[in-house]
């Protein structure tokens, strides 16, 4: 691949574009219909450019002892940023990546190939349909980073979906989701209520300005049946260029307020972001 020429292709669900980073020789930004989706440095898979990706990476760093191999499921593929990170930091991990856009998977495989022996299996399938067919106790970590355009699809927000996620996770497993919302946080609060009805432990990772309702932004939802090392997680997120807070326990329950779990019949996508809301973090 000529490392200075962007690549554009119409895929199953949109127009994907790979653009080289002039500051990093083998680094690429993936956009779909103009919205930034992933950033990958082929020479440094541990480099996470987007802020939300770094927060997901911080959680992966603390869910188990350093370097321990894990079984992971990624709903939403993009350019496979987090699977590359997990393969580099936890060698020997077994990873399933589920991406509805087969054309996007083909584009990424062609131009941004995974390292040999990465242990990543790609599945061209709808995230929830794949999850419903997956066996019980299949994964240590399930990461949901699925956006149709710039919105989380409705069928990945309901109580039935949350129960499927819990079934596929092992008893000590951890669910992570990249979500986006703004004040008054109707969507985010509903997700906390939904996953709080299924999992014993909840946490939320986001910039203080987002949590205070000052702007639209990403928030990482964490759900599990066991507490994690939230102190270590808070130290990592606070040290980022754009520091984030880790809220858990009573603070998260209070934030969710009177929100109710979402049933399939009532599920809606996450809100449409305002123009210019998302860029490289």
MOHU-V479458 format. One record per run of one state. SS is the DSSP state (H for helix, E for strand, L for the rest). FROM is the first residue (numbers start at 0). LEN is the number of residues. If there is no record, write none. Layout:
ss: {SS/SS}
from: {FROM/FROM}
len: {LEN/LEN}
//
This chain:
ss: {L/E/L/E/L/E/L/E/L/H/L/E/L/H/L/E/L/H/L/E/L/H/L/E/L/E/L/E/L/H/L/H/E/L/H/L/E/L/H/L/E/L/H/L/E/L/H/L/H/L}
from: {0/6/11/13/20/26/32/34/41/50/62/70/75/80/89/93/99/101/111/119/124/126/133/138/144/147/148/150/151/153/156/158/168/181/185/196/200/206/207/211/216/224/229/238/244/248/249/256/263/266}
len: {6/5/2/7/6/6/2/7/9/12/8/5/5/9/4/6/2/10/8/5/2/7/5/6/3/1/2/1/2/3/2/10/13/4/11/4/6/1/4/5/8/5/9/6/4/1/7/7/3/15}
//
